[in-house]
Amino acid sequence: MSAEDIGFAPPPFNAATALQRVQRELRTLGLTERAGTFERRGVAIARLATDGTDRTDVTDRTDRTDRTDGTTLKASLVKKPSRNSPEWQHRNLASHADVSQFCALVKKQLAAWSDSDD
């Protein structure tokens, strides 16, 4: 059974609205935002950007700037908190379900990491 059979379709994904939702969720989890990176006690935990924004990713050691159509949200989460140079796991969030899964993953990882991991 498709959405057309039911008579309605889910709302279209809006990356700007999703960005605001994830930012709000991360602040609720106790993270603070500094220059697009969310931190806990000065240690980077997550990063967010819409696909339409220019972003040069210095942690990936590349000199390219990503530019796309702005229909997805780029989210990155550290594998393990590190003050030196954290290793990032990148995700493209293209639906409301992806946003919810990312927020749940961040919450789960924060609970798993002890204070000694900072």
C-alpha positions in Angstrom: 0.0 0.0 0.0 1.5 3.3 -1.1 0.9 6.8 0.2 -1.2 7.5 -2.9 -3.6 4.7 -1.9 -4.1 6.2 1.5 -4.8 9.6 0.1 -2.0 11.6 1.6 1.8 11.9 1.3 4.3 12.5 4.0 5.5 16.1 4.2 8.6 16.8 2.1 12.0 16.9 3.8 13.2 20.4 4.5 17.0 20.4 5.4 16.8 23.9 7.1 14.0 22.8 9.4 15.8 19.5 10.1 19.0 21.4 10.9 17.1 23.4 13.5 15.5 20.3 15.0 18.9 18.5 15.3 20.5 21.6 16.8 17.7 21.8 19.4 18.0 18.1 20.2 21.8 18.4 20.7 21.4 21.3 23.0 18.9 19.4 25.0 21.5 16.6 25.4 23.8 19.1 27.0 26.1 19.9 24.1 27.2 23.5 23.3 27.6 24.8 19.8 30.7 26.6 18.7 31.3 27.4 15.0 29.0 24.7 13.7 30.5 22.0 16.0 28.7 20.7 19.1 31.0 20.0 22.0 30.8 18.5 25.5 33.3 20.1 27.9 35.4 21.5 25.0 35.6 18.1 23.1 34.0 18.0 19.7 31.1 15.5 19.5 29.0 16.4 16.4 29.0 18.7 13.4 26.1 19.7 11.2 25.7 21.5 7.8 23.1 21.7 5.1 24.2 20.5 1.7 23.9 23.9 0.1 26.5 25.5 2.4 30.2 25.7 1.5 32.3 23.7 3.9 35.9 22.8 3.7 36.5 19.8 5.9 40.0 20.2 7.4 39.8 17.0 9.5 39.5 14.9 6.3 42.7 16.5 5.1 41.1 17.5 1.8 41.1 20.9 0.1 37.8 20.5 -1.6 34.7 22.5 -0.8 31.4 20.6 -0.9 28.5 22.3 -2.8 25.3 20.6 -3.6 21.6 21.3 -3.8 20.6 21.8 -0.2 18.1 18.9 0.0 20.0 16.9 2.6 21.7 17.6 5.9 25.3 16.6 6.5 25.9 15.3 10.0 29.1 14.0 11.5 29.7 12.2 14.8 33.0 11.3 16.4 33.9 7.7 16.8 35.4 8.4 20.2 35.8 11.8 21.9 39.3 13.2 21.5 40.8 16.6 22.2 43.6 16.1 19.6 42.1 15.1 16.2 38.9 13.1 16.4 37.9 10.6 13.8 34.5 11.5 12.2 31.7 9.3 11.0 29.8 11.2 8.3 26.1 10.7 7.4 23.7 12.3 4.9 20.3 12.9 6.4 17.7 13.0 3.7 14.5 12.1 5.6 12.8 12.7 8.9 13.6 9.1 9.8 17.3 9.7 9.2 17.2 12.8 11.5 15.5 10.8 14.3 18.0 7.9 13.9 20.9 10.4 14.1 19.5 12.0 17.2 19.0 8.6 18.9 22.5 7.6 17.9 24.1 10.7 19.5 22.0 10.2 22.7 23.2 6.5 22.8 26.8 7.4 22.2 26.8 10.1 24.9 25.4 7.6 27.4 28.0 5.1 26.4 31.0 7.4 26.7 32.1 7.9 30.2 33.6 11.1 31.6 37.1 9.6 31.2 36.6 9.6 27.4 36.6 13.4 27.3 
